[in-house]
Amino acid sequence: MKSNMTSPFSQNGVPTLAILGAGSRGGRYGEYVAEHPEVGKVVAVAEPREPQRTATARLHGIPEANVFADERDLLAQPRLADAVIIATTERRHEWAAVRAAELGYHILIEKPMASTVEECIRITNAARDNKVLLTVCHVLRYAPFYRKVKELLDEGRIGDLCAVQYLEGIAWWHYAHAFVRGNFANEARSSFLLLAKCCHDTDMLRWWVGKPCRRVASFGHLKHFRAENKPAQAADRCLDCVLADGDCPYSAKTFYFDRLRQGMWGWPLAVVVDEFTESALEAALRTGPYGKCVYACDNDVMDSQHVALEFDGNVSVSLTLSAFTPHGRRVRLMGSRGYLEGDGKILRWLDFLSGEEQTYDVNREVEDAAGGHGGGDSGLMRAFLAALQAGNADLIATGPEVSLESHLIAFAAERARREGRVVDLHEMGKGRWK
């Protein structure tokens, strides 16, 4: 389907973009554009932190008049670009997305779309009402490994899909960084864990199964990262703690200083400091949230959760997310004639009839598997910018309807967990979107 995507602000024939939130996600999308000037140009930015704001403006050569500390100020101006990248925290998404749609911006929005069902629906409706492209950053659909799974399923290589086991291994260090000390630790400031971390995964499951989800059950707990589990000799900050040098797997001192000394200056270290020096890191860990003991934070999101999903066609799915794992996803797909399993890099196929086995080293077989999310970040940006240039929304795999559905699955699972019951997906948002 062609959409009405005129580009009155294009420069040298390429679409222009404004970035709202130039942190680790918005900054990465902006870097992609800077690395590929033939497909896009960033012409405006809104970012509250001065170092990130200045660095983004310098990287893209943004004029001072188009540099803002608050996205509300940018969106108070007449339209400045063809599209906007919304990469602020999700609590700030809804107003910005609705306002941007009203101004005629096409929208690339970081997942999750928003923190409530109602906000997600308002964003979806605003995009439709204003006839703008809305693309949600479910980047796994653009990553080679996950696309290979979909390809083999669509070819019928395992027959009828009967069941799926899916593990989202958050990793102990990632969970401590983002969901105990960081921006996603407290639901009131962000959202519940399943939405913040796994709407990627509910989207992937919906895509692979290819049929609507019918009902959901879920169990989850904040088991470990609680005040009562704090060792008696532990201090409130890692720099003051006798356990920080080798006796605690969650030591901020060990984790961040190791990365600093190894020159690993991207995420997650870049979230903690703007200047990559030992003195700057020590100051951040002494005063900021990332130096706190994991048993002395205000976190309240789950550290373990299990979700059972039933899809049309009697496809049964289990989704597990856990802090207590290595980093990465593990998947098993069970069909009537075969079996697939993989870890985000290597995919193995077994044919029941012939006994044939085949291994796909997916990331070695493609050119675009490097970068964030196994190549998903760059794949998303290529698709979004191509859709803008061509005026063709069909080039996007994560548009409003399908992305809203994957969010509703996550909301249904959280309702099931909180209420201790099976939730029918028809309960979620019925009659509230167009």
VENGIPE-V749157 format. One record per residue. N is the residue number from 1. RES is the residue in three letters. OMEGA is omega in degrees with one decimal (none if undefined). D_LAST is the distance of its C-alpha to the last C-alpha in Angstrom with 2 decimals. Layout:
N_RES_OMEGA_D_LAST, N_RES_OMEGA_D_LAST
This chain:
1_MET_174.3_18.16, 2_LYS_176.3_19.62, 3_SER_-179.8_17.69, 4_ASN_-174.4_19.00, 5_MET_175.7_20.99, 6_THR_-175.9_24.10, 7_SER_-177.9_26.60, 8_PRO_-176.4_28.62, 9_PHE_-176.1_29.89, 10_SER_177.0_31.11, 11_GLN_-178.6_34.69, 12_ASN_176.3_36.98, 13_GLY_179.1_34.12, 14_VAL_-179.0_32.14, 15_PRO_178.6_28.92, 16_THR_-175.2_29.44, 17_LEU_168.8_27.90, 18_ALA_-179.5_27.98, 19_ILE_172.9_28.26, 20_LEU_-176.0_27.10, 21_GLY_-174.8_29.18, 22_ALA_176.8_32.12, 23_GLY_-173.1_33.06, 24_SER_-179.3_33.47, 25_ARG_178.6_30.04, 26_GLY_177.9_29.48, 27_GLY_-179.7_33.16, 28_ARG_178.1_33.04, 29_TYR_176.9_30.29, 30_GLY_177.4_32.34, 31_GLU_178.0_35.45, 32_TYR_180.0_33.95, 33_VAL_179.4_33.35, 34_ALA_179.4_36.89, 35_GLU_-177.5_38.28, 36_HIS_-175.6_36.57, 37_PRO_178.8_36.94, 38_GLU_-177.0_36.52, 39_VAL_-179.6_32.74, 40_GLY_-179.2_31.77, 41_LYS_175.6_33.17, 42_VAL_-173.9_32.36, 43_VAL_179.8_33.12, 44_ALA_178.8_31.96, 45_VAL_169.9_31.78, 46_ALA_-176.9_31.04, 47_GLU_-175.3_32.80, 48_PRO_-176.9_34.60, 49_ARG_-173.2_37.46, 50_GLU_-178.7_40.10, 51_PRO_179.5_41.46, 52_GLN_179.5_38.13, 53_ARG_-179.0_37.20, 54_THR_180.0_40.59, 55_ALA_179.5_40.64, 56_THR_179.0_37.27, 57_ALA_-179.8_38.38, 58_ARG_-178.4_41.66, 59_LEU_-173.2_40.24, 60_HIS_-177.8_38.07, 61_GLY_-177.1_40.32, 62_ILE_178.6_37.76, 63_PRO_-175.5_39.31, 64_GLU_-178.6_39.93, 65_ALA_-178.1_37.76, 66_ASN_178.8_34.67, 67_VAL_-173.2_35.56, 68_PHE_175.7_34.00, 69_ALA_-175.8_34.45, 70_ASP_-179.2_31.03, 71_GLU_178.0_27.62, 72_ARG_177.9_27.04, 73_ASP_177.8_30.02, 74_LEU_-176.8_28.84, 75_LEU_170.8_25.43, 76_ALA_179.5_27.38, 77_GLN_166.5_28.95, 78_PRO_-175.7_27.85, 79_ARG_-174.1_26.09, 80_LEU_-173.6_28.75, 81_ALA_176.9_27.43, 82_ASP_-172.6_25.04, 83_ALA_178.9_23.30, 84_VAL_173.1_23.42, 85_ILE_-178.9_24.16, 86_ILE_-176.6_23.00, 87_ALA_171.0_25.52, 88_THR_173.5_26.25, 89_THR_-170.6_26.11, 90_GLU_177.4_22.66, 91_ARG_-179.5_23.22, 92_ARG_-173.3_23.14, 93_HIS_-166.9_20.10, 94_GLU_-177.5_17.27, 95_TRP_-176.9_19.08, 96_ALA_-177.7_20.38, 97_ALA_179.8_17.21, 98_VAL_179.6_15.34, 99_ARG_179.2_18.61, 100_ALA_178.3_19.25, 101_ALA_179.4_16.00, 102_GLU_178.6_16.91, 103_LEU_178.5_20.35, 104_GLY_175.8_19.26, 105_TYR_162.6_20.32, 106_HIS_-165.0_19.10, 107_ILE_164.2_18.80, 108_LEU_-172.9_20.61, 109_ILE_179.3_19.98, 110_GLU_176.0_22.35, 111_LYS_-11.2_21.33, 112_PRO_-179.6_20.26, 113_MET_-178.6_17.26, 114_ALA_-171.6_17.97, 115_SER_178.4_19.79, 116_THR_176.4_17.31, 117_VAL_-176.0_14.11, 118_GLU_179.6_12.79, 119_GLU_178.0_14.02, 120_CYS_-179.7_12.54, 121_ILE_178.8_8.96, 122_ARG_177.4_10.03, 123_ILE_-179.9_11.60, 124_THR_-179.3_8.85, 125_ASN_179.7_6.71, 126_ALA_178.4_10.26, 127_ALA_179.8_11.13, 128_ARG_-176.3_8.55, 129_ASP_-177.0_9.34, 130_ASN_174.1_12.94, 131_LYS_176.4_13.18, 132_VAL_176.8_15.11, 133_LEU_174.5_15.96, 134_LEU_-179.4_15.07, 135_THR_179.3_17.60, 136_VAL_-173.8_18.24, 137_CYS_168.0_21.94, 138_HIS_-166.7_22.08, 139_VAL_-177.6_25.41, 140_LEU_178.6_26.77, 141_ARG_-178.1_24.90, 142_TYR_-177.5_27.12, 143_ALA_-173.9_30.33, 144_PRO_-178.4_32.93, 145_PHE_-175.4_33.69, 146_TYR_175.1_30.19, 147_ARG_177.4_29.68, 148_LYS_175.2_33.02, 149_VAL_180.0_31.97, 150_LYS_179.0_28.92, 151_GLU_-179.1_31.28, 152_LEU_175.2_33.75, 153_LEU_-177.8_31.21, 154_ASP_176.5_29.85, 155_GLU_-178.9_33.51, 156_GLY_-174.2_34.13, 157_ARG_175.4_36.83, 158_ILE_-179.9_36.47, 159_GLY_177.6_35.39, 160_ASP_177.0_32.60, 161_LEU_-176.7_31.17, 162_CYS_-175.6_32.16, 163_ALA_178.8_32.01, 164_VAL_166.1_31.44, 165_GLN_-173.0_33.19, 166_TYR_177.3_31.80, 167_LEU_169.8_33.64, 168_GLU_178.7_32.42, 169_GLY_-174.9_35.81, 170_ILE_-176.9_35.21, 171_ALA_-177.2_39.00, 172_TRP_-177.4_41.17, 173_TRP_178.3_41.64, 174_HIS_179.7_38.01, 175_TYR_179.7_36.96, 176_ALA_-179.6_39.77, 177_HIS_-169.5_38.83, 178_ALA_-168.2_35.07, 179_PHE_171.0_34.42, 180_VAL_-178.9_37.66, 181_ARG_-163.6_38.90, 182_GLY_-170.7_35.96, 183_ASN_-174.1_32.62, 184_PHE_-174.4_30.77, 185_ALA_-172.2_33.41, 186_ASN_-173.4_32.01, 187_GLU_-178.2_28.56, 188_ALA_179.2_28.58, 189_ARG_-177.4_29.03, 190_SER_178.4_26.63, 191_SER_178.7_24.93, 192_PHE_-169.6_26.16, 193_LEU_-175.5_27.98, 194_LEU_178.9_25.74, 195_LEU_-175.9_22.80, 196_ALA_-172.9_25.18, 197_LYS_-165.3_27.24, 198_CYS_172.0_25.53, 199_CYS_164.9_21.85, 200_HIS_-168.5_23.69, 201_ASP_173.6_25.08, 202_THR_175.5_22.18, 203_ASP_-179.8_20.55, 204_MET_179.9_23.86, 205_LEU_178.1_24.19, 206_ARG_-179.5_20.79, 207_TRP_-179.2_21.84, 208_TRP_-178.5_25.30, 209_VAL_177.1_24.50, 210_GLY_-179.6_21.91, 211_LYS_-178.7_20.31, 212_PRO_172.2_17.85, 213_CYS_-177.4_19.48, 214_ARG_-176.3_20.21, 215_ARG_-169.2_22.08, 216_VAL_168.5_23.82, 217_ALA_-177.2_27.03, 218_SER_172.1_28.62, 219_PHE_178.8_31.86, 220_GLY_-176.4_32.75, 221_HIS_162.0_35.39, 222_LEU_-170.3_36.81, 223_LYS_-165.7_40.19, 224_HIS_-170.2_42.39, 225_PHE_-175.5_41.54, 226_ARG_-176.5_42.68, 227_ALA_-177.1_45.53, 228_GLU_177.5_47.62, 229_ASN_179.6_47.86, 230_LYS_177.1_49.40, 231_PRO_-175.4_52.93, 232_ALA_-176.6_55.69, 233_GLN_-176.9_57.05, 234_ALA_175.0_53.75, 235_ALA_179.4_53.19, 236_ASP_176.9_49.99, 237_ARG_-174.6_49.96, 238_CYS_-179.0_50.78, 239_LEU_178.9_53.32, 240_ASP_-167.4_55.35, 241_CYS_179.4_55.07, 242_VAL_-179.1_57.91, 243_LEU_-169.6_55.46, 244_ALA_-175.7_53.71, 245_ASP_172.7_56.21, 246_GLY_-177.6_55.76, 247_ASP_-179.6_55.11, 248_CYS_179.8_51.35, 249_PRO_-177.3_48.69, 250_TYR_-177.6_46.30, 251_SER_176.1_48.78, 252_ALA_179.3_47.12, 253_LYS_180.0_50.58, 254_THR_-172.6_51.03, 255_PHE_-173.6_47.52, 256_TYR_178.6_47.05, 257_PHE_175.5_50.69, 258_ASP_179.9_50.88, 259_ARG_177.6_48.01, 260_LEU_-175.5_49.54, 261_ARG_177.3_52.92, 262_GLN_-179.5_51.49, 263_GLY_178.9_49.74, 264_MET_-167.2_46.25, 265_TRP_174.9_44.79, 266_GLY_174.2_41.12, 267_TRP_5.4_38.57, 268_PRO_-176.4_39.24, 269_LEU_-177.7_42.38, 270_ALA_174.8_40.73, 271_VAL_-173.8_38.47, 272_VAL_-176.6_41.67, 273_VAL_173.3_43.86, 274_ASP_-179.8_43.76, 275_GLU_-171.6_47.47, 276_PHE_176.6_48.69, 277_THR_-179.8_52.01, 278_GLU_-179.5_53.51, 279_SER_178.9_54.03, 280_ALA_179.9_50.43, 281_LEU_178.4_49.20, 282_GLU_179.0_51.72, 283_ALA_180.0_50.61, 284_ALA_-178.5_46.93, 285_LEU_177.9_47.81, 286_ARG_-172.7_50.09, 287_THR_-173.4_47.63, 288_GLY_-175.5_44.06, 289_PRO_-174.3_41.74, 290_TYR_175.6_42.53, 291_GLY_-177.0_46.15, 292_LYS_170.5_45.54, 293_CYS_-178.2_46.64, 294_VAL_177.5_43.77, 295_TYR_-178.1_45.01, 296_ALA_178.7_44.97, 297_CYS_179.6_41.41, 298_ASP_-178.9_38.55, 299_ASN_177.3_36.35, 300_ASP_-179.9_34.39, 301_VAL_-176.1_32.08, 302_MET_168.4_33.00, 303_ASP_174.0_35.61, 304_SER_177.9_35.10, 305_GLN_178.0_32.14, 306_HIS_-178.5_31.64, 307_VAL_173.6_28.40, 308_ALA_-176.3_28.43, 309_LEU_173.8_25.43, 310_GLU_179.9_25.16, 311_PHE_171.9_23.10, 312_ASP_-177.0_22.68, 313_GLY_178.6_26.02, 314_ASN_172.7_27.93, 315_VAL_-178.3_27.92, 316_SER_-175.8_29.19, 317_VAL_169.9_28.74, 318_SER_177.6_30.53, 319_LEU_177.8_29.59, 320_THR_172.0_32.28, 321_LEU_-174.1_32.35, 322_SER_173.6_35.66, 323_ALA_-165.8_37.58, 324_PHE_-173.8_40.82, 325_THR_159.8_40.77, 326_PRO_-178.5_41.62, 327_HIS_172.5_38.85, 328_GLY_-179.7_36.48, 329_ARG_174.7_34.34, 330_ARG_-176.0_35.95, 331_VAL_171.8_34.29, 332_ARG_-179.5_35.56, 333_LEU_-172.6_33.84, 334_MET_-177.8_35.57, 335_GLY_-177.8_35.38, 336_SER_-178.2_37.33, 337_ARG_-177.8_39.56, 338_GLY_-170.6_39.52, 339_TYR_175.9_38.69, 340_LEU_169.8_37.37, 341_GLU_-178.3_38.00, 342_GLY_-174.5_37.83, 343_ASP_-178.2_37.86, 344_GLY_178.6_35.76, 345_LYS_-178.7_38.78, 346_ILE_179.5_40.69, 347_LEU_-179.3_39.10, 348_ARG_-179.3_41.28, 349_TRP_175.0_40.84, 350_LEU_176.6_42.94, 351_ASP_-176.1_43.23, 352_PHE_-174.3_44.36, 353_LEU_-175.4_46.15, 354_SER_-173.1_48.32, 355_GLY_-179.6_48.43, 356_GLU_173.9_47.61, 357_GLU_178.2_46.24, 358_GLN_178.2_44.82, 359_THR_178.0_43.99, 360_TYR_172.2_41.66, 361_ASP_-164.1_42.39, 362_VAL_-174.4_39.04, 363_ASN_172.9_39.53, 364_ARG_-175.3_42.90, 365_GLU_-177.4_41.59, 366_VAL_-178.0_39.14, 367_GLU_-169.3_39.63, 368_ASP_-179.5_36.47, 369_ALA_178.8_36.71, 370_ALA_176.2_38.29, 371_GLY_-174.2_36.58, 372_GLY_177.2_33.90, 373_HIS_175.7_32.16, 374_GLY_-178.5_34.42, 375_GLY_-178.3_33.39, 376_GLY_-179.3_29.67, 377_ASP_-179.3_29.65, 378_SER_177.5_31.33, 379_GLY_176.8_29.32, 380_LEU_-177.7_26.05, 381_MET_176.9_27.56, 382_ARG_-177.4_28.92, 383_ALA_-178.3_25.62, 384_PHE_-178.6_23.75, 385_LEU_175.9_26.59, 386_ALA_178.1_26.98, 387_ALA_177.9_23.36, 388_LEU_-177.9_23.99, 389_GLN_-175.6_27.29, 390_ALA_-174.2_26.18, 391_GLY_-172.2_22.91, 392_ASN_-178.9_21.44, 393_ALA_-179.1_18.38, 394_ASP_177.8_19.60, 395_LEU_-179.0_22.40, 396_ILE_-179.9_20.21, 397_ALA_-173.6_19.98, 398_THR_178.9_17.82, 399_GLY_-169.8_14.66, 400_PRO_-171.8_11.34, 401_GLU_-176.3_10.04, 402_VAL_179.7_13.60, 403_SER_176.3_14.59, 404_LEU_-179.5_11.97, 405_GLU_-179.5_13.21, 406_SER_175.0_16.75, 407_HIS_-179.1_16.33, 408_LEU_174.9_15.07, 409_ILE_179.3_18.25, 410_ALA_178.0_20.33, 411_PHE_179.1_19.01, 412_ALA_179.5_19.67, 413_ALA_179.0_23.12, 414_GLU_175.2_23.97, 415_ARG_179.2_23.10, 416_ALA_179.2_25.31, 417_ARG_-176.0_28.07, 418_ARG_-174.3_28.13, 419_GLU_177.2_28.00, 420_GLY_-178.5_30.21, 421_ARG_173.1_28.23, 422_VAL_-178.0_26.13, 423_VAL_176.0_22.37, 424_ASP_-177.8_20.03, 425_LEU_178.0_16.87, 426_HIS_177.4_14.95, 427_GLU_-168.1_15.89, 428_MET_172.8_13.95, 429_GLY_-175.5_10.71, 430_LYS_176.0_10.01, 431_GLY_-175.0_7.57, 432_ARG_173.0_6.82, 433_TRP_-167.6_3.77, 434_LYS_none_0.00
